[in-house]
Amino acid sequence: MTMNDAALDRRDSAARHRLDGLTAAEAARRLVAEGPNTLPDRTRRGWRAILGEAAREPMFLLLVGAALLYLPLGEPRESIFLSLMVVLMLGMTLYQEGRTERALQALRDLSAPASTVVRDGHRQRVPAADLVPGDIIVLTEGDRVPADAVVVETSGLLADESLLTGESVPVGKRAGVASAPPAPPGGADLPWLFAGSLVVQGDALAQVTATGANSELGRIGAALGAIRPPSGRLQQETQTLARRLAVLGLTVSVLLVLLLGWRSGNWLQALLAGVALSMSVLPAEFPVILTVFPAIGAWRLARHRVLTRRLAAIEILGSTSVLCVDKTGTLTENRMALRRLWHAGACHDVVPGMPLASALRDLLDAAVRATRPQSSDPIEEALRQAHATQPARPARDARVDMVREYGLTAKRPAMIRIWSDGSASFAAAKGAPETIAAMCPEEERAPALAAAADMARAGLRVLAVAEAGGIVPPWPDDPAALSYRMVGLVALADPLRADIPAAVAECRRAGVRVLMVTGDHPETAAAIARQAGLADGAIVTGPEIARMDGEQLAARLEGVSVCARIVPGQKLEIVHALQRRGAVVAMTGDGVNDAPALRAANVGVAMGLRGTDVAREAAELTLLDDRFPSLVLALRAGRRIFSNMRKSMRYVAAAHVPITVLALLPPLLGWPVLLYPPHIVFLELVIDPACSLAFENEPEEQDLMRRPPRRHDESVLDRRALLAALLRGMWAALLLAACYGWALARLPVREAGATAFAALILCNLGLLLSHRQRGILAALRTVNPVFVAIAAGALGLLATALWWPPLAELFRFAPPPGRWLAVAVLTAAAMLLGLQAARAVGGER
């Protein structure tokens, strides 16, 4: 049974509705008039909102309070200085938060949905925000409807409108006109589509009727926009720690104020000392770290074609222990080409551009008849391309049309389509060799399966093709009931990407297991696994998985490197089985049926080029180029971001200890108060950019990708790490207290204070240096221009505070003798040597 090229393409031509759509100029005019097709974005913050939030932070309230306290003390210079510092720190906050907001906005722009629209007679991909009423949009299975619309033409369209109705059962849609008001969402056999609904089956052309706030979804958008996602684990843990430290600081500050006020009778000075102590204890940098690092890190990833849709994924990437990856398009180049045909017991290589023999052409015709005309599947596209290069055949069966289609299912991985010329009908089937062979006579099975196995061992993707004739209506519910005959096999090649072996090897060095999950024949999967460097593990197949329960599957997956003949629903079982054994799983996927597995995985990874909207929405990451090395790059970046966040938070915890001790200890011992609010502000000018900018720009450590994955429940600042940071800070505090006490015994008060403050600044820079890398020498060898700039700026400000009379008077300093500056340097050096010795003895990282 054959047909000419015109008959093969008839349905394709009918599906391409010749609506020209709007012109680009008209669409631009309507966009100005109607506004963008977006809902109000409550997550976007302008500079006024950023400044408003910053001005309500406790640190700024304490600064303003201290500036006001200096006025009744008759010290207007201190009040003016603190007021200027308030403005300066607000400016720094605006810069840091603005940079974060710009990074988040860049991510929003990249992750904004796109739609296929007909304009000027051509299909083009445009941002969904640019849609206007009157646009003709193209919808296929897996698309999210971008605006309210009326169906112009459809082929078996089913839409899930549960977002609007709460009803999970999809409803069918038919073509209609936009002459009447739309019915409410949820109605079956109606022409109306609504923004936010999901196409679960079929395809359609639809004309946009309402966009943005005028759509059905827009009318409830205010309620949706007010919903804020819950805080992540890191945020919750850090907020708890910050609250505890704030309560501790406030309690100690109140006690200090009472003690100094009772001792001296000068309650305003006592209140200033208490404010300084509160500022020294308050860990205002923690929220900055938790905001800046993930946002800037996600922006850096986006520059490498990896889009982070949920910032919480940054935290999880560093602990990922298993990468479950698709073969086609991820490990391979996703450019299938027909390479070999098998017919009547013989294999024939396909030479591009050479016409096929008549029997082989019949085999290719049958394969194309079992192929959708507009499918984006690379195998079906390759078959259509191979068919298009063959010369036209004499017109036969010109009136044959496709009348029934049976899509792929989990139990039947085959596409079957029934064709009819009005008097006679026949079926064309294409699918997994074992599935097609099972529907054919027994004597045809063994040769076909043997040939399929041989070609699969060569790394080819093999499909069997069969036909059934003499069919009469009504069409059966189960196409397997038809009488098929084996036509032959088609084999296609999808070469491995050249950079895959190196990326797989890098994962192995990092202790991350790579598990290939594919629907291919086991032999084909094994051939690709050998090329990729995954040949040392076992292979498990989908039919085997179907016979196992969860615990059996979890045990079976130990030591497995390839899962073959997997149907989409089994991806979810694989994720759960791996997680049952404590694995942190990243799973790739691109189809509608992959969404549950992507959602269940610790990190879902969608394909940006070939993935559906549903897959992208379910995933935390989107690979914009569909490349596995990009996923490995994201893994590396996730480890670096988490490592630098941990270093930064440890530095902040350590740096606050000597400041707190020097704010509290002198009054308790009866020494002159060393730190007042201006001194704390000076220190914050060092700590704030150091904890965010310096550590965010810190290069990764050399062995970062040679370490095993961290535990998924490991905190960025657990008790052990917090205790170690506090001990480092306490070591610095003891040395600084000794330095101040020694200077007070031999120098005037102002010179002693200047010496101790210089030592405090140097120790702070030493703590910053010691937390950058594992070991001081490694930190000195690692180039970080931001650290150099912060250190130079801090030393420049210190020199100004010591030797510029107006600022020295403000800080109550007098320039110390040179030998006492050497004492300050030696104090910082002793601190560094002690930290290095403790690291060597304790093996701390």
ZAMARGU-4260 file (C-alpha; in steps of 0.2 Angstrom, whole numbers, plus 5000, padded with zeros to 4 digits):
<rodrens>
0) 5000/5000/5000 | 5008/5016/4994 | 5003/5034/4992 | 5011/5049/4983 | 5019/5064/4991
5) 5004/5075/4990 | 4994/5063/4999 | 5007/5061/5013 | 5007/5080/5015 | 4989/5084/5013
10) 4985/5083/5032 | 5001/5093/5036 | 4995/5107/5024 | 4978/5107/5031 | 4985/5109/5049
15) 4995/5124/5043 | 4980/5136/5043 | 4984/5150/5031 | 4979/5164/5043 | 4992/5179/5041
20) 4989/5185/5058 | 4992/5203/5063 | 5006/5213/5055 | 5021/5218/5066 | 5016/5236/5065
25) 4998/5233/5070 | 5004/5222/5084 | 5016/5236/5090 | 5002/5248/5090 | 4990/5237/5100
30) 5004/5233/5112 | 5005/5252/5116 | 4986/5254/5118 | 4983/5238/5127 | 4999/5236/5138
35) 5009/5220/5140 | 5002/5203/5143 | 5008/5202/5160 | 5000/5202/5178 | 5007/5215/5191
40) 5023/5209/5198 | 5023/5211/5216 | 5041/5204/5218 | 5049/5218/5208 | 5056/5231/5220
45) 5061/5249/5215 | 5074/5260/5223 | 5061/5268/5235 | 5055/5251/5241 | 5073/5245/5244
50) 5078/5261/5254 | 5062/5260/5264 | 5065/5242/5269 | 5084/5246/5273 | 5078/5261/5284
55) 5068/5250/5294 | 5082/5238/5298 | 5088/5238/5317 | 5106/5243/5312 | 5100/5259/5304
60) 5087/5263/5318 | 5102/5261/5330 | 5112/5273/5320 | 5099/5286/5319 | 5096/5285/5338
65) 5115/5287/5341 | 5115/5302/5330 | 5101/5310/5340 | 5110/5306/5356 | 5125/5315/5352
70) 5115/5331/5350 | 5111/5333/5369 | 5129/5329/5373 | 5135/5344/5364 | 5144/5334/5351
75) 5137/5340/5334 | 5152/5333/5324 | 5148/5315/5329 | 5130/5318/5325 | 5134/5324/5308
80) 5146/5310/5305 | 5134/5297/5310 | 5120/5305/5299 | 5132/5305/5284 | 5136/5287/5288
85) 5118/5283/5288 | 5117/5290/5270 | 5133/5281/5265 | 5127/5264/5272 | 5110/5267/5264
90) 5119/5270/5247 | 5129/5254/5250 | 5113/5245/5253 | 5105/5252/5238 | 5120/5247/5227
95) 5120/5229/5234 | 5101/5226/5234 | 5100/5235/5217 | 5113/5223/5210 | 5104/5209/5217
100) 5087/5216/5210 | 5095/5218/5193 | 5101/5200/5193 | 5084/5194/5198 | 5076/5205/5184
105) 5088/5197/5172 | 5082/5180/5177 | 5064/5185/5176 | 5067/5191/5158 | 5075/5175/5154
110) 5062/5164/5162 | 5048/5174/5154 | 5037/5162/5144 | 5037/5163/5125 | 5023/5159/5113
115) 5022/5154/5094 | 5012/5167/5085 | 5008/5170/5067 | 5012/5188/5061 | 5015/5194/5044
120) 5010/5177/5038 | 5024/5168/5046 | 5026/5159/5063 | 5038/5166/5075 | 5043/5165/5093
125) 5039/5180/5104 | 5038/5184/5122 | 5021/5180/5129 | 5021/5198/5136 | 5021/5205/5118
130) 5004/5196/5114 | 4990/5207/5109 | 4971/5205/5106 | 4969/5198/5088 | 4985/5188/5088
135) 4985/5171/5081 | 4994/5159/5092 | 5000/5141/5089 | 4997/5129/5103 | 5003/5111/5105
140) 5003/5098/5118 | 5012/5104/5134 | 5010/5122/5130 | 5003/5134/5143 | 4990/5145/5136
145) 4997/5163/5137 | 4981/5173/5135 | 4962/5171/5134 | 4958/5166/5116 | 4945/5158/5105
150) 4950/5142/5095 | 4951/5145/5076 | 4956/5127/5071 | 4960/5112/5082 | 4965/5094/5081
155) 4959/5084/5096 | 4963/5098/5109 | 4961/5095/5127 | 4964/5108/5140 | 4967/5107/5159
160) 4959/5122/5167 | 4961/5117/5185 | 4971/5132/5189 | 4955/5142/5186 | 4942/5129/5191
165) 4950/5117/5203 | 4943/5103/5192 | 4957/5091/5186 | 4948/5083/5172 | 4954/5090/5155
170) 4940/5097/5144 | 4939/5096/5125 | 4939/5111/5114 | 4931/5114/5097 | 4934/5128/5084
175) 4922/5143/5085 | 4921/5162/5083 | 4923/5176/5095 | 4905/5183/5092 | 4898/5180/5110
180) 4905/5183/5127 | 4915/5168/5133 | 4908/5155/5144 | 4916/5152/5162 | 4931/5141/5162
185) 4928/5122/5164 | 4915/5120/5150 | 4918/5105/5138 | 4916/5106/5119 | 4917/5125/5119
190) 4929/5136/5109 | 4936/5147/5123 | 4953/5145/5130 | 4960/5154/5146 | 4977/5161/5151
195) 4985/5149/5163 | 4977/5133/5157 | 4987/5119/5150 | 4986/5110/5133 | 4987/5091/5138
200) 4983/5084/5121 | 4981/5089/5102 | 4986/5106/5094 | 4976/5121/5089 | 4977/5139/5081
205) 4968/5152/5092 | 4965/5170/5091 | 4969/5181/5107 | 4954/5190/5114 | 4960/5197/5131
210) 4978/5199/5138 | 4985/5204/5155 | 4974/5210/5168 | 4959/5209/5156 | 4960/5190/5155
215) 4951/5178/5167 | 4967/5175/5176 | 4971/5193/5177 | 4955/5196/5187 | 4961/5185/5200
220) 4979/5190/5198 | 4979/5201/5213 | 4976/5187/5225 | 4989/5176/5216 | 5002/5190/5217
225) 4999/5193/5235 | 5005/5175/5239 | 5023/5174/5244 | 5032/5157/5244 | 5038/5151/5261
230) 5056/5154/5266 | 5069/5141/5262 | 5078/5131/5275 | 5093/5142/5275 | 5083/5158/5277
235) 5073/5150/5292 | 5089/5144/5301 | 5098/5160/5298 | 5083/5171/5304 | 5082/5160/5320
240) 5101/5163/5323 | 5099/5181/5320 | 5085/5183/5332 | 5094/5174/5345 | 5109/5185/5343
245) 5099/5201/5343 | 5090/5196/5359 | 5107/5192/5367 | 5114/5209/5361 | 5099/5219/5367
250) 5100/5210/5384 | 5118/5213/5387 | 5117/5231/5381 | 5103/5235/5393 | 5114/5228/5407
255) 5129/5238/5401 | 5119/5254/5401 | 5113/5251/5418 | 5130/5247/5425 | 5139/5262/5417
260) 5125/5273/5421 | 5125/5268/5439 | 5144/5269/5440 | 5147/5286/5432 | 5130/5294/5433
265) 5132/5299/5414 | 5117/5290/5407 | 5118/5297/5389 | 5136/5291/5388 | 5131/5275/5395
270) 5117/5274/5382 | 5129/5277/5368 | 5140/5263/5374 | 5125/5252/5375 | 5120/5257/5357
275) 5138/5253/5351 | 5137/5236/5359 | 5120/5232/5351 | 5127/5237/5334 | 5142/5226/5337
280) 5132/5210/5341 | 5118/5213/5328 | 5122/5201/5313 | 5114/5213/5300 | 5125/5205/5286
285) 5116/5188/5286 | 5101/5193/5276 | 5113/5202/5264 | 5122/5185/5261 | 5107/5175/5259
290) 5100/5187/5246 | 5115/5192/5236 | 5124/5175/5234 | 5110/5165/5227 | 5104/5180/5216
295) 5121/5184/5209 | 5126/5166/5207 | 5110/5162/5197 | 5113/5177/5186 | 5131/5171/5183
300) 5124/5154/5178 | 5111/5162/5166 | 5126/5169/5157 | 5132/5151/5154 | 5115/5146/5147
305) 5108/5138/5164 | 5092/5147/5170 | 5088/5145/5189 | 5070/5147/5191 | 5070/5144/5209
310) 5084/5152/5219 | 5083/5138/5233 | 5090/5126/5220 | 5107/5134/5222 | 5107/5128/5240
315) 5103/5110/5234 | 5115/5109/5219 | 5130/5107/5230 | 5124/5091/5238 | 5118/5083/5223
320) 5124/5065/5223 | 5115/5057/5207 | 5112/5065/5190 | 5098/5056/5181 | 5100/5062/5163
325) 5091/5058/5146 | 5101/5051/5132 | 5094/5060/5117 | 5098/5078/5116 | 5107/5079/5132
330) 5121/5066/5130 | 5119/5065/5111 | 5118/5079/5098 | 5099/5077/5095 | 5101/5077/5077
335) 5095/5061/5071 | 5098/5055/5053 | 5092/5039/5044 | 5107/5027/5043 | 5101/5009/5039
340) 5086/5000/5033 | 5082/4981/5036 | 5070/4972/5024 | 5067/4954/5020 | 5082/4948/5030
345) 5095/4960/5023 | 5103/4977/5030 | 5105/4992/5018 | 5115/5007/5022 | 5107/5023/5018
350) 5117/5035/5007 | 5111/5053/5008 | 5105/5059/4991 | 5104/5042/4983 | 5087/5035/4979
355) 5081/5019/4988 | 5076/5003/4979 | 5057/5001/4977 | 5055/4989/4992 | 5065/5000/5004
360) 5055/5015/4998 | 5040/5006/5003 | 5047/5003/5020 | 5051/5022/5022 | 5034/5027/5016
365) 5026/5016/5029 | 5037/5023/5042 | 5032/5041/5037 | 5014/5036/5037 | 5016/5031/5055
370) 5023/5048/5059 | 5015/5064/5064 | 5017/5078/5051 | 5021/5092/5063 | 5030/5082/5077
375) 5045/5090/5084 | 5052/5073/5089 | 5070/5071/5081 | 5067/5053/5075 | 5051/5058/5066
380) 5059/5074/5059 | 5073/5063/5053 | 5061/5051/5044 | 5052/5065/5036 | 5068/5073/5030
385) 5074/5057/5023 | 5058/5054/5014 | 5058/5072/5007 | 5075/5069/4999 | 5068/5054/4989
390) 5062/5057/4971 | 5043/5058/4968 | 5034/5042/4964 | 5020/5040/4952 | 5003/5046/4958
395) 4995/5032/4967 | 4981/5032/4981 | 4980/5051/4979 | 4964/5052/4989 | 4971/5042/5005
400) 4968/5052/5021 | 4973/5048/5039 | 4957/5044/5049 | 4962/5037/5066 | 4978/5039/5076
405) 4984/5028/5091 | 4997/5038/5101 | 5011/5030/5111 | 5007/5024/5128 | 5017/5016/5143
410) 5011/4999/5138 | 5012/5001/5120 | 5028/5012/5114 | 5022/5013/5096 | 5013/5025/5085
415) 4999/5018/5074 | 4989/5028/5061 | 4975/5021/5050 | 4973/5028/5033 | 4958/5026/5021
420) 4954/5031/5003 | 4935/5029/5006 | 4934/5011/5000 | 4949/5002/5008 | 4959/5006/5024
425) 4975/5001/5031 | 4986/5004/5046 | 5004/5009/5048 | 5013/5006/5064 | 5030/5012/5070
430) 5038/5009/5087 | 5050/4998/5098 | 5055/4982/5089 | 5049/4971/5103 | 5032/4979/5103
435) 5029/4979/5084 | 5036/4961/5083 | 5023/4955/5096 | 5009/4961/5085 | 5016/4952/5069
440) 5016/4934/5065 | 5027/4923/5075 | 5038/4918/5061 | 5042/4936/5057 | 5048/4940/5075
445) 5064/4932/5078 | 5073/4938/5062 | 5067/4956/5065 | 5072/4956/5084 | 5089/4948/5080
450) 5093/4962/5067 | 5087/4975/5079 | 5099/4969/5092 | 5113/4969/5080 | 5110/4987/5075
455) 5107/4993/5093 | 5124/4986/5097 | 5131/4997/5084 | 5124/5012/5094 | 5109/5015/5082
460) 5091/5019/5087 | 5080/5006/5079 | 5062/5006/5076 | 5051/4992/5068 | 5038/4996/5055
465) 5023/4986/5051 | 5007/4987/5041 | 4989/4980/5042 | 4977/4979/5028 | 4959/4975/5025
470) 4952/4986/5039 | 4934/4991/5040 | 4925/5003/5051 | 4922/5004/5066 | 4940/5006/5071
475) 4945/4995/5085 | 4949/5003/5102 | 4965/4992/5103 | 4975/4993/5088 | 4985/4977/5093
480) 4969/4967/5087 | 4973/4971/5069 | 4983/4958/5058 | 5000/4966/5055 | 5014/4960/5044
485) 5032/4966/5047 | 5038/4978/5034 | 5056/4981/5041 | 5067/4991/5052 | 5073/5008/5051
490) 5089/5013/5061 | 5095/5031/5065 | 5110/5038/5073 | 5112/5052/5085 | 5131/5054/5089
495) 5137/5057/5107 | 5142/5075/5110 | 5161/5077/5110 | 5162/5085/5127 | 5152/5071/5136
500) 5166/5060/5141 | 5175/5074/5150 | 5160/5080/5159 | 5155/5062/5165 | 5173/5060/5171
505) 5172/5077/5181 | 5156/5071/5189 | 5164/5055/5194 | 5179/5064/5202 | 5166/5074/5212
510) 5158/5059/5219 | 5142/5062/5208 | 5135/5047/5200 | 5128/5048/5183 | 5113/5038/5178
515) 5107/5037/5160 | 5088/5036/5159 | 5082/5032/5141 | 5068/5025/5131 | 5080/5017/5119
520) 5084/4998/5116 | 5096/4992/5130 | 5109/4988/5117 | 5108/5006/5110 | 5109/5013/5127
525) 5124/5002/5131 | 5133/5008/5116 | 5131/5026/5120 | 5136/5022/5138 | 5152/5015/5133
530) 5156/5030/5123 | 5151/5042/5137 | 5162/5032/5150 | 5147/5024/5159 | 5150/5006/5154
535) 5155/5000/5171 | 5138/4999/5178 | 5123/4987/5175 | 5108/4990/5164 | 5090/4989/5170
540) 5075/4990/5159 | 5058/4997/5160 | 5049/4980/5160 | 5060/4974/5174 | 5056/4990/5184
545) 5037/4987/5181 | 5039/4970/5191 | 5048/4978/5206 | 5041/4987/5221 | 5049/5002/5228
550) 5061/4994/5240 | 5066/4981/5227 | 5070/4995/5214 | 5080/5005/5227 | 5091/4989/5229
555) 5092/4985/5211 | 5098/5003/5206 | 5113/5001/5216 | 5127/4999/5204 | 5116/5003/5189
560) 5122/5016/5176 | 5109/5014/5162 | 5090/5012/5163 | 5084/5008/5146 | 5066/5006/5139
565) 5060/5018/5152 | 5043/5026/5150 | 5040/5043/5157 | 5030/5037/5172 | 5044/5026/5178
570) 5056/5041/5180 | 5046/5046/5195 | 5048/5028/5202 | 5067/5030/5199 | 5068/5046/5208
575) 5059/5039/5223 | 5069/5024/5224 | 5086/5034/5223 | 5079/5045/5237 | 5074/5030/5247
580) 5093/5026/5249 | 5097/5044/5254 | 5102/5051/5237 | 5100/5069/5232 | 5094/5068/5214
585) 5094/5079/5199 | 5083/5073/5185 | 5082/5080/5167 | 5066/5080/5157 | 5057/5088/5143
590) 5039/5081/5141 | 5023/5084/5149 | 5024/5066/5157 | 5041/5071/5164 | 5034/5084/5176
595) 5030/5073/5191 | 5048/5066/5191 | 5055/5084/5189 | 5044/5090/5203 | 5049/5075/5214
600) 5068/5076/5211 | 5078/5087/5223 | 5083/5097/5207 | 5072/5096/5192 | 5081/5101/5176
605) 5071/5105/5160 | 5077/5106/5143 | 5076/5124/5136 | 5076/5120/5117 | 5065/5105/5116
610) 5056/5105/5133 | 5038/5109/5135 | 5031/5123/5146 | 5025/5111/5159 | 5042/5103/5161
615) 5050/5120/5163 | 5038/5126/5176 | 5040/5110/5186 | 5059/5111/5186 | 5071/5122/5196
620) 5084/5123/5182 | 5082/5125/5163 | 5096/5121/5152 | 5094/5134/5138 | 5106/5124/5127
625) 5100/5106/5132 | 5119/5101/5135 | 5124/5090/5149 | 5141/5099/5152 | 5130/5114/5156
630) 5122/5104/5170 | 5139/5099/5177 | 5144/5118/5176 | 5128/5122/5187 | 5134/5108/5199
635) 5151/5116/5200 | 5143/5133/5202 | 5131/5127/5216 | 5146/5120/5226 | 5156/5136/5224
640) 5141/5147/5229 | 5137/5136/5244 | 5155/5136/5249 | 5157/5154/5248 | 5141/5158/5257
645) 5147/5147/5271 | 5164/5156/5272 | 5156/5172/5272 | 5144/5168/5286 | 5158/5161/5296
650) 5168/5176/5293 | 5154/5187/5299 | 5151/5177/5315 | 5170/5177/5319 | 5172/5196/5315
655) 5158/5201/5327 | 5166/5193/5342 | 5181/5204/5344 | 5171/5220/5341 | 5158/5214/5354
660) 5172/5210/5366 | 5180/5227/5364 | 5164/5236/5366 | 5159/5226/5382 | 5176/5222/5391
665) 5183/5240/5393 | 5168/5247/5403 | 5167/5231/5413 | 5186/5232/5418 | 5185/5251/5421
670) 5195/5255/5406 | 5191/5270/5394 | 5177/5265/5382 | 5185/5260/5365 | 5171/5258/5353
675) 5157/5271/5351 | 5144/5271/5336 | 5156/5280/5324 | 5169/5266/5327 | 5156/5252/5323
680) 5150/5261/5308 | 5168/5262/5302 | 5170/5243/5305 | 5153/5240/5296 | 5160/5249/5281
685) 5173/5235/5280 | 5162/5220/5285 | 5147/5224/5274 | 5156/5224/5257 | 5168/5210/5263
690) 5154/5198/5267 | 5145/5201/5251 | 5156/5207/5237 | 5173/5199/5242 | 5166/5182/5246
695) 5154/5182/5231 | 5168/5185/5220 | 5180/5172/5228 | 5186/5159/5216 | 5183/5141/5219
700) 5195/5130/5228 | 5206/5119/5218 | 5199/5103/5225 | 5181/5109/5224 | 5176/5095/5211
705) 5186/5082/5219 | 5176/5082/5236 | 5161/5070/5239 | 5144/5079/5239 | 5140/5087/5256
710) 5125/5080/5266 | 5109/5087/5260 | 5104/5092/5278 | 5121/5100/5281 | 5118/5118/5286
715) 5128/5133/5280 | 5132/5138/5298 | 5129/5123/5309 | 5133/5122/5327 | 5151/5115/5324
720) 5155/5128/5311 | 5147/5142/5322 | 5157/5137/5337 | 5173/5136/5327 | 5170/5154/5320
725) 5166/5160/5338 | 5183/5152/5344 | 5192/5161/5330 | 5184/5177/5334 | 5188/5174/5353
730) 5206/5171/5349 | 5207/5188/5340 | 5197/5196/5354 | 5210/5190/5368 | 5224/5196/5358
735) 5216/5213/5355 | 5211/5215/5373 | 5229/5212/5378 | 5235/5224/5365 | 5223/5238/5372
740) 5227/5234/5390 | 5246/5235/5386 | 5244/5251/5377 | 5234/5259/5390 | 5248/5255/5403
745) 5261/5264/5392 | 5252/5277/5381 | 5240/5291/5383 | 5222/5286/5381 | 5219/5292/5364
750) 5235/5284/5357 | 5231/5268/5366 | 5214/5268/5358 | 5221/5272/5341 | 5233/5257/5343
755) 5220/5245/5348 | 5208/5251/5334 | 5222/5249/5321 | 5225/5231/5328 | 5206/5228/5327
760) 5205/5233/5308 | 5221/5223/5304 | 5213/5208/5313 | 5197/5210/5304 | 5206/5209/5287
765) 5216/5194/5294 | 5200/5185/5298 | 5194/5189/5280 | 5210/5182/5273 | 5209/5167/5283
770) 5191/5162/5279 | 5194/5165/5260 | 5203/5148/5257 | 5209/5133/5266 | 5225/5140/5273
775) 5233/5158/5273 | 5246/5153/5259 | 5232/5147/5248 | 5222/5163/5251 | 5237/5173/5246
780) 5240/5163/5230 | 5222/5165/5225 | 5218/5182/5216 | 5203/5191/5221 | 5203/5209/5215
785) 5188/5213/5226 | 5197/5208/5242 | 5212/5218/5237 | 5201/5233/5234 | 5192/5231/5251
790) 5209/5229/5260 | 5216/5244/5252 | 5201/5254/5256 | 5201/5249/5274 | 5219/5253/5276
795) 5217/5270/5268 | 5202/5274/5279 | 5212/5269/5294 | 5226/5280/5290 | 5214/5294/5287
800) 5206/5291/5304 | 5223/5291/5313 | 5232/5306/5304 | 5219/5317/5298 | 5215/5328/5313
805) 5196/5331/5310 | 5193/5313/5308 | 5205/5308/5322 | 5196/5320/5334 | 5179/5313/5329
810) 5186/5295/5333 | 5195/5302/5349 | 5212/5296/5342 | 5229/5303/5342 | 5243/5296/5331
815) 5252/5282/5340 | 5271/5280/5339 | 5278/5269/5325 | 5283/5255/5336 | 5265/5254/5343
820) 5259/5252/5325 | 5271/5238/5324 | 5263/5231/5339 | 5246/5232/5330 | 5253/5223/5315
825) 5261/5209/5326 | 5244/5207/5335 | 5236/5203/5318 | 5251/5192/5313 | 5250/5182/5330
830) 5231/5180/5327 | 5234/5173/5309 | 5248/5161/5315 | 5237/5155/5329 | 5222/5152/5317
835) 5234/5143/5305 | 5241/5132/5319 | 5223/5127/5324 | 5218/5123/5306 | 5234/5112/5305
840) 5230/5103/5321 | 5212/5101/5319 | 5211/5098/5300 | 5198/5112/5299 | 5192/5117/5281
</rodrens>
